[in-house]
Amino acid sequence: MEKKPLFIYIDVDDTLVRKTESGEEPIPEVVRHVEYLFKNGSILYCWSTGGEDHARSRAQRLGIEHCFKGFLHKPQMFIDDEEPSNWKNFLHIYPNKLGAIEDYRKSVKSDGE
């Protein structure tokens, strides 16, 4: 049975890159994790409060633009009938707490499962 993909939104600043005195530097373990998630069938979106162009340009610089289905401005609000804390299929992962895709799958249930 083919596994349904995980839909994952990945932030830019302080997730993919961090600011330094000389500009920005990649966070290599997160960049590698993006590639891992992509290779394992996840549908990835890159988003940032800096906007779509900011998100895309950072992914391009990191050489991972091809991993993302799209680039978005991080939402400032959303309209939904549920609070995010009540979303059954939602998992928040901090960049310093990355794990295996199978562990993520165990923590969320795809629609219809």
TAGIJO-V379489 format. One record per run of one state. SS is the DSSP state (helix for helix, strand for strand, loop for the rest). FROM is the first residue (numbers start at 1). LEN is the number of residues. Records with the same first field share a line. If there is no record, write none. Layout:
SS=FROM-LEN / FROM-LEN
This chain:
loop=1-6 / 12-1 / 14-3 / 21-2 / 27-1 / 40-3 / 49-3 / 63-2 / 74-10 / 87-8 / 98-3 / 108-6
strand=7-5 / 13-1 / 17-4 / 23-4 / 43-6 / 68-6
helix=28-12 / 52-11 / 65-3 / 84-3 / 95-3 / 101-7
